[in-house]
């Protein structure tokens, strides 16, 4: 593996981790759905890109009510993606190429097709089988009202009534019943699942909705509740993750938690030395393209990680978030699920310019970086036809919210092949936009000005520059719209968000820039540069 910094046990502290949404990455058998064979065929591409690990969204057996986040069996790979043997082969082949594997675990809920939930429905009220979930009688004269006033994370009521009159809780889709983490069998099962995959060679686990797992057993109303939140950031979670950490330590594995919390002190608790290794940084991800706001997000992120000695993570986009090129081309460049709407205009040229600069910014910050598939190609958010949308967020909002399918569209690999080389011989599960062939990886690979070329060179340099693995961040300027900071003694990153070109600090050479400098050597608007000093 190039670069000794990432060969040690703490490789994850400064790794570049590439998120693979398997369904849309590459189709190896031509049936319209991405699969593990497709991923294996693209391992040379990923190795040349220069990433250190792959994070896979769920590849387990699933009815796909929520893109695989409704898991029916953690020990079985969904036939749409392949087999357990192929998963093991992929993990091994990736490791031979110097790339580690991180898998997804969804502890908050399972699929309504999971054997546990089917048994709970069959067993009826008061049965031991139902104690694995949150079944409750309804309110009202005939139990016709939901047991409490909670709202689903996808919108609407998070309760569904069964034929026998009881209701079950699902913070997400109806098909995703929440597990009861106060039950020892639930804890034991997940610990067994972790061991199952660590034994098969995975290097880490990403924990979905990590702060929502534990519930107040009384399931009280939110309105007028003066105590701790009944299902967000419960203290009981830390005991769960300590037991998980002990298992990871046996195998030298790592965890990254999906933890959305506004309280920095509460957030940092999840990153104590005996709990999770890292957690996603949603402050930076949702931050607008604004110098003052970005600097504040960077400072607050580093400050909240410092007391527990955990590295920060930096991410611009993922399988839930509007793609960077589109978001940065809008008037409002921030992100919030509640603000997602149809028909928001975006300037693709402006968005691309800013996305290129943001790539160099994020890759120059201390910590690890998550890169969502297709970001290295500069893909925009796809405009999915209404009759092709599959995301439950769209349907649960009664069609008001566009959902997340626009960032989950299959990747374009070859400009001159059917479906832009995704590999399908039939129409892919989501349609590729007509103009995406022009963004295909094979075209960008030969264009030194392409987004792919920028990412390849940035990752190559990042792996070879010790300052980007060990150097502390030191701000060089107080300017509101020009972010200038040093990493160590010999490397400086400058990002210009001002309306006019910016003067560069004294330097001995330009290592990399997101766009060309002006003729007089100044940094143009919406441009980033790495300097040797």
Secondary structure as UniProt FT lines:
FT   HELIX           4..6
FT   TURN            9..10
FT   HELIX           11..13
FT   STRAND          16..20
FT   HELIX           22..25
FT   HELIX           36..41
FT   HELIX           43..49
FT   STRAND          53..56
FT   STRAND          60..61
FT   TURN            65..68
FT   STRAND          73..77
FT   TURN            79..81
FT   HELIX           84..96
FT   TURN            97..98
FT   STRAND          100..105
FT   TURN            107..108
FT   TURN            112..113
FT   HELIX           115..123
FT   TURN            125..126
FT   HELIX           128..132
FT   STRAND          135..136
FT   TURN            141..142
FT   TURN            153..154
FT   STRAND          159..161
FT   TURN            163..164
FT   STRAND          167..169
FT   TURN            174..175
FT   STRAND          178..179
FT   TURN            181..182
FT   HELIX           184..198
FT   TURN            199..201
FT   STRAND          204..207
FT   TURN            208..211
FT   TURN            217..218
FT   TURN            223..224
FT   HELIX           236..251
FT   STRAND          254..257
FT   HELIX           264..269
FT   TURN            270..271
FT   TURN            273..274
FT   STRAND          278..279
FT   HELIX           282..286
FT   HELIX           291..306
FT   TURN            307..309
FT   STRAND          313..315
FT   TURN            319..320
FT   HELIX           324..328
FT   HELIX           337..339
FT   TURN            342..343
FT   HELIX           348..364
FT   STRAND          368..372
FT   TURN            373..374
FT   HELIX           375..377
FT   HELIX           386..388
FT   HELIX           392..396
FT   TURN            397..399
FT   HELIX           405..407
FT   TURN            415..416
FT   HELIX           418..421
FT   HELIX           434..439
FT   HELIX           441..444
FT   TURN            445..446
FT   TURN            448..449
FT   HELIX           451..464
FT   HELIX           467..470
FT   STRAND          473..475
FT   STRAND          482..487
FT   TURN            488..490
FT   STRAND          491..496
FT   STRAND          509..513
FT   TURN            519..520
FT   TURN            525..526
FT   STRAND          527..532
//
